[in-house]
Amino acid sequence: MNIIRDFQKPLSLKNDGQLQVFFIGVGSAFAESHNQLNFLLIKGDKHIMVDFGMTGPAALRQTTGLKQTDLEAILPTHSHADHVGGIEGLAQINRYVGLRHMHKPKLTAIINEHYQDILWDRTLRGGLEWNEIAPDSKWAKLKFSDYFDVIRPTWKTVSPRETYEVDYGDIHLEMFRTNHIPEQSDSWESSFVSYGLFVDNHVFISVDTKFDQDLIDLYAHRSSVMFHDVQFYPGAVHAQLEELKTLPDDIKKKMYLMHYADNYVDQDITGFAGWTEQGAIYEP
């Protein structure tokens, strides 16, 4: 693992073909010191902004020196505000500044049809539907497709859980269902829609999930590095640190912890790879 902490801003969204993972935030929904967990995947001439929460706009500029109009593709994983709270503004800026004045294309959204319907109808529609009259009809309302060009992941049929696959440029993604919410759900089947990522067949990123031994077993042996969310108290909707400490040493030593609260410095993570760092380039 190569970790680059000193780079010239603005961060380049193109490289020579090495996968780079860059966290514009690594904190929990309520973290105040290191922004919310949102990250960029960069490889070759393509990049993907994975989630864009309430702190996303400020965190993007703070950590990368980039503007929101520099982003071209987004992948939302689930509908908590720390993961999608900045997407409405991002869509508006791209449409009314990027598209009209900078002649940029629409944002690309990597999203399956089921979650697109949820995201639009329950989160984005109220702020985006009525900004103008749509061009195809005098009284038509704006739709998701007026803001985004959509890339549909395909169902991975040979998998023990709901999983989708997609290639975006040279970035290969598996999007697997996680058991995140509600607190009472006991499996990914009984939970609300949320996804984690397996990137280029060797980088595991849980995004948000309760402790899920089956999920870790499914990907640990294939992963060169694992980024896993963590919380420091029992219950709720993320993997507890004490649960993650029960993992074998060979898994912990390649696991970086993320989505952590402001009191992370008080926690003992001996045996793990470390805390995921905001503003660092990871080259797995």
WOKABEL-V292505 format. One record per residue. RES is the residue in three letters. PHI is phi as a letter, one per 40 degrees, with the letter a starting at -180 (999 if undefined). PSI is psi in degrees with one decimal (999 if undefined). BURIAL is # if it has 16 or more other ideal C-beta (glycine too) atoms within 10 Angstrom, else .. Layout:
BEGIN
res=RES phi=PHI psi=PSI burial=BURIAL
res=RES phi=PHI psi=PSI burial=BURIAL
END
This chain:
BEGIN
res=MET phi=999 psi=123.6 burial=.
res=ASN phi=b psi=124.3 burial=.
res=ILE phi=b psi=120.6 burial=.
res=ILE phi=b psi=116.0 burial=.
res=ARG phi=b psi=-17.0 burial=.
res=ASP phi=b psi=110.0 burial=.
res=PHE phi=a psi=160.8 burial=.
res=GLN phi=c psi=130.3 burial=.
res=LYS phi=c psi=147.9 burial=.
res=PRO phi=c psi=148.5 burial=.
res=LEU phi=d psi=133.3 burial=#
res=SER phi=c psi=133.9 burial=.
res=LEU phi=c psi=15.0 burial=#
res=LYS phi=b psi=149.7 burial=.
res=ASN phi=a psi=-171.0 burial=#
res=ASP phi=c psi=12.1 burial=.
res=GLY phi=h psi=1.2 burial=.
res=GLN phi=c psi=129.2 burial=.
res=LEU phi=c psi=130.1 burial=#
res=GLN phi=b psi=136.5 burial=#
res=VAL phi=b psi=124.5 burial=#
res=PHE phi=b psi=120.1 burial=#
res=PHE phi=c psi=114.2 burial=#
res=ILE phi=c psi=-13.6 burial=#
res=GLY phi=a psi=151.4 burial=#
res=VAL phi=b psi=5.5 burial=#
res=GLY phi=c psi=170.4 burial=#
res=SER phi=c psi=176.8 burial=#
res=ALA phi=d psi=-29.8 burial=#
res=PHE phi=b psi=7.0 burial=.
res=ALA phi=c psi=140.8 burial=#
res=GLU phi=b psi=-15.7 burial=.
res=SER phi=b psi=-15.4 burial=.
res=HIS phi=a psi=31.5 burial=#
res=ASN phi=f psi=171.9 burial=#
res=GLN phi=c psi=157.2 burial=#
res=LEU phi=c psi=99.0 burial=#
res=ASN phi=b psi=144.5 burial=#
res=PHE phi=a psi=156.6 burial=#
res=LEU phi=b psi=139.8 burial=#
res=LEU phi=b psi=127.6 burial=#
res=ILE phi=b psi=131.5 burial=#
res=LYS phi=a psi=125.9 burial=#
res=GLY phi=g psi=-129.0 burial=.
res=ASP phi=b psi=15.9 burial=.
res=LYS phi=b psi=151.4 burial=#
res=HIS phi=a psi=156.4 burial=#
res=ILE phi=b psi=126.4 burial=#
res=MET phi=c psi=110.5 burial=#
res=VAL phi=c psi=110.0 burial=#
res=ASP phi=g psi=155.0 burial=#
res=PHE phi=a psi=90.2 burial=#
res=GLY phi=c psi=-163.2 burial=#
res=MET phi=c psi=-34.9 burial=#
res=THR phi=c psi=-1.0 burial=#
res=GLY phi=d psi=-51.6 burial=#
res=PRO phi=d psi=-47.6 burial=#
res=ALA phi=c psi=-39.6 burial=.
res=ALA phi=c psi=-37.6 burial=#
res=LEU phi=d psi=-49.8 burial=#
res=ARG phi=c psi=-41.3 burial=#
res=GLN phi=c psi=-46.0 burial=.
res=THR phi=c psi=-25.4 burial=#
res=THR phi=b psi=-22.9 burial=#
res=GLY phi=g psi=7.6 burial=.
res=LEU phi=c psi=161.7 burial=#
res=LYS phi=b psi=160.6 burial=.
res=GLN phi=c psi=-31.7 burial=#
res=THR phi=c psi=-8.0 burial=#
res=ASP phi=c psi=-19.4 burial=#
res=LEU phi=c psi=141.4 burial=#
res=GLU phi=b psi=-27.2 burial=#
res=ALA phi=a psi=142.8 burial=#
res=ILE phi=b psi=145.4 burial=#
res=LEU phi=b psi=105.8 burial=#
res=PRO phi=c psi=135.6 burial=#
res=THR phi=c psi=-31.2 burial=#
res=HIS phi=a psi=171.4 burial=#
res=SER phi=c psi=24.9 burial=#
res=HIS phi=c psi=148.7 burial=#
res=ALA phi=c psi=-27.8 burial=.
res=ASP phi=c psi=-4.8 burial=#
res=HIS phi=b psi=-25.1 burial=#
res=VAL phi=b psi=2.3 burial=#
res=GLY phi=c psi=-17.1 burial=#
res=GLY phi=b psi=-1.0 burial=#
res=ILE phi=c psi=-35.5 burial=#
res=GLU phi=d psi=-48.0 burial=#
res=GLY phi=c psi=-38.9 burial=#
res=LEU phi=c psi=-43.1 burial=#
res=ALA phi=c psi=-41.5 burial=#
res=GLN phi=c psi=-43.9 burial=#
res=ILE phi=c psi=-40.7 burial=#
res=ASN phi=c psi=-38.8 burial=#
res=ARG phi=c psi=-43.9 burial=#
res=TYR phi=c psi=-13.5 burial=.
res=VAL phi=b psi=-57.9 burial=.
res=GLY phi=c psi=-51.5 burial=#
res=LEU phi=c psi=-45.5 burial=#
res=ARG phi=c psi=-40.5 burial=.
res=HIS phi=b psi=-26.2 burial=.
res=MET phi=b psi=-3.3 burial=.
res=HIS phi=f psi=36.7 burial=.
res=LYS phi=c psi=156.0 burial=#
res=PRO phi=c psi=169.9 burial=.
res=LYS phi=c psi=155.4 burial=#
res=LEU phi=c psi=146.2 burial=#
res=THR phi=c psi=131.2 burial=#
res=ALA phi=b psi=124.0 burial=#
res=ILE phi=c psi=108.1 burial=#
res=ILE phi=a psi=140.5 burial=#
res=ASN phi=c psi=165.6 burial=#
res=GLU phi=c psi=-40.0 burial=.
res=HIS phi=c psi=-49.4 burial=.
res=TYR phi=c psi=-29.6 burial=#
res=GLN phi=d psi=-44.1 burial=#
res=ASP phi=c psi=-42.3 burial=.
res=ILE phi=c psi=-48.9 burial=#
res=LEU phi=c psi=-42.7 burial=#
res=TRP phi=c psi=-51.5 burial=#
res=ASP phi=c psi=-32.2 burial=.
res=ARG phi=b psi=-10.6 burial=.
res=THR phi=b psi=-52.2 burial=#
res=LEU phi=c psi=-27.7 burial=#
res=ARG phi=d psi=-39.2 burial=#
res=GLY phi=c psi=-33.3 burial=.
res=GLY phi=c psi=-13.7 burial=.
res=LEU phi=b psi=-17.9 burial=#
res=GLU phi=c psi=-34.7 burial=#
res=TRP phi=b psi=25.2 burial=.
res=ASN phi=c psi=-23.4 burial=.
res=GLU phi=a psi=172.8 burial=.
res=ILE phi=c psi=131.2 burial=.
res=ALA phi=c psi=149.0 burial=#
res=PRO phi=c psi=-18.6 burial=.
res=ASP phi=c psi=-1.7 burial=.
res=SER phi=a psi=146.4 burial=.
res=LYS phi=d psi=-38.1 burial=.
res=TRP phi=b psi=13.2 burial=.
res=ALA phi=c psi=141.5 burial=.
res=LYS phi=c psi=156.2 burial=.
res=LEU phi=c psi=151.0 burial=#
res=LYS phi=b psi=171.2 burial=.
res=PHE phi=d psi=-40.7 burial=#
res=SER phi=c psi=-13.9 burial=.
res=ASP phi=c psi=-21.1 burial=#
res=TYR phi=b psi=-27.1 burial=#
res=PHE phi=b psi=138.6 burial=#
res=ASP phi=c psi=129.5 burial=.
res=VAL phi=b psi=134.8 burial=.
res=ILE phi=b psi=124.6 burial=#
res=ARG phi=c psi=118.2 burial=.
res=PRO phi=c psi=153.5 burial=#
res=THR phi=b psi=150.4 burial=.
res=TRP phi=c psi=128.5 burial=.
res=LYS phi=c psi=108.6 burial=.
res=THR phi=c psi=-31.7 burial=.
res=VAL phi=c psi=85.3 burial=.
res=SER phi=a psi=142.3 burial=.
res=PRO phi=c psi=-5.7 burial=.
res=ARG phi=a psi=165.0 burial=#
res=GLU phi=d psi=119.5 burial=#
res=THR phi=a psi=139.5 burial=#
res=TYR phi=b psi=154.7 burial=#
res=GLU phi=b psi=149.7 burial=.
res=VAL phi=a psi=144.9 burial=#
res=ASP phi=b psi=127.0 burial=.
res=TYR phi=b psi=104.6 burial=#
res=GLY phi=g psi=-128.5 burial=.
res=ASP phi=c psi=6.5 burial=.
res=ILE phi=c psi=119.8 burial=#
res=HIS phi=b psi=130.8 burial=#
res=LEU phi=b psi=136.9 burial=#
res=GLU phi=b psi=130.2 burial=#
res=MET phi=b psi=106.9 burial=#
res=PHE phi=b psi=145.7 burial=#
res=ARG phi=c psi=141.0 burial=#
res=THR phi=b psi=158.9 burial=#
res=ASN phi=c psi=87.9 burial=#
res=HIS phi=b psi=-56.8 burial=#
res=ILE phi=b psi=151.4 burial=#
res=PRO phi=c psi=176.4 burial=.
res=GLU phi=d psi=-33.6 burial=.
res=GLN phi=c psi=-9.5 burial=.
res=SER phi=c psi=137.5 burial=.
res=ASP phi=b psi=5.0 burial=.
res=SER phi=a psi=166.8 burial=.
res=TRP phi=c psi=-28.9 burial=#
res=GLU phi=c psi=-34.2 burial=.
res=SER phi=c psi=3.8 burial=.
res=SER phi=c psi=166.3 burial=#
res=PHE phi=c psi=161.7 burial=.
res=VAL phi=c psi=124.8 burial=#
res=SER phi=a psi=148.4 burial=#
res=TYR phi=b psi=146.0 burial=#
res=GLY phi=b psi=177.9 burial=#
res=LEU phi=b psi=144.7 burial=#
res=PHE phi=b psi=113.3 burial=#
res=VAL phi=b psi=129.6 burial=#
res=ASP phi=f psi=31.3 burial=.
res=ASN phi=g psi=20.9 burial=.
res=HIS phi=a psi=-2.3 burial=.
res=VAL phi=b psi=113.7 burial=#
res=PHE phi=c psi=129.0 burial=#
res=ILE phi=b psi=109.7 burial=#
res=SER phi=c psi=-26.6 burial=#
res=VAL phi=f psi=-103.5 burial=#
res=ASP phi=b psi=125.0 burial=#
res=THR phi=a psi=149.7 burial=#
res=LYS phi=c psi=167.2 burial=#
res=PHE phi=d psi=125.1 burial=#
res=ASP phi=b psi=92.7 burial=#
res=GLN phi=c psi=-38.6 burial=.
res=ASP phi=c psi=-40.2 burial=.
res=LEU phi=c psi=-45.0 burial=#
res=ILE phi=c psi=-42.7 burial=#
res=ASP phi=c psi=-34.1 burial=.
res=LEU phi=c psi=-35.0 burial=#
res=TYR phi=b psi=-16.1 burial=#
res=ALA phi=d psi=-44.0 burial=#
res=HIS phi=c psi=-18.7 burial=.
res=ARG phi=c psi=-6.4 burial=.
res=SER phi=c psi=134.0 burial=#
res=SER phi=c psi=-24.8 burial=.
res=VAL phi=a psi=147.9 burial=#
res=MET phi=b psi=131.7 burial=#
res=PHE phi=b psi=120.1 burial=#
res=HIS phi=b psi=137.1 burial=#
res=ASP phi=c psi=156.9 burial=#
res=VAL phi=a psi=149.9 burial=#
res=GLN phi=b psi=161.2 burial=#
res=PHE phi=b psi=17.0 burial=.
res=TYR phi=a psi=159.5 burial=.
res=PRO phi=c psi=161.1 burial=.
res=GLY phi=g psi=-162.3 burial=.
res=ALA phi=g psi=-151.8 burial=.
res=VAL phi=b psi=20.5 burial=#
res=HIS phi=b psi=161.5 burial=#
res=ALA phi=c psi=131.2 burial=#
res=GLN phi=c psi=144.3 burial=#
res=LEU phi=d psi=-42.0 burial=#
res=GLU phi=c psi=-31.4 burial=.
res=GLU phi=c psi=-44.3 burial=#
res=LEU phi=c psi=-28.8 burial=#
res=LYS phi=c psi=-16.8 burial=.
res=THR phi=c psi=-7.6 burial=.
res=LEU phi=c psi=153.5 burial=#
res=PRO phi=d psi=153.7 burial=.
res=ASP phi=c psi=-36.3 burial=.
res=ASP phi=c psi=-24.0 burial=.
res=ILE phi=c psi=-44.9 burial=#
res=LYS phi=c psi=-37.4 burial=#
res=LYS phi=c psi=-13.2 burial=.
res=LYS phi=b psi=14.8 burial=#
res=MET phi=b psi=120.1 burial=#
res=TYR phi=c psi=138.0 burial=#
res=LEU phi=c psi=140.8 burial=#
res=MET phi=a psi=179.0 burial=#
res=HIS phi=f psi=44.2 burial=#
res=TYR phi=b psi=157.8 burial=#
res=ALA phi=c psi=170.5 burial=#
res=ASP phi=c psi=-20.2 burial=.
res=ASN phi=c psi=25.6 burial=.
res=TYR phi=c psi=-27.9 burial=#
res=VAL phi=c psi=-16.8 burial=.
res=ASP phi=c psi=-1.1 burial=.
res=GLN phi=b psi=145.6 burial=.
res=ASP phi=c psi=113.9 burial=.
res=ILE phi=b psi=34.4 burial=#
res=THR phi=d psi=132.4 burial=.
res=GLY phi=g psi=-21.6 burial=.
res=PHE phi=c psi=165.5 burial=#
res=ALA phi=c psi=-28.2 burial=#
res=GLY phi=i psi=-175.9 burial=.
res=TRP phi=c psi=137.2 burial=#
res=THR phi=c psi=133.4 burial=#
res=GLU phi=c psi=130.1 burial=.
res=GLN phi=c psi=135.8 burial=#
res=GLY phi=g psi=15.8 burial=#
res=ALA phi=b psi=147.3 burial=#
res=ILE phi=c psi=120.6 burial=#
res=TYR phi=b psi=126.4 burial=#
res=GLU phi=b psi=89.9 burial=.
res=PRO phi=c psi=999 burial=#
END
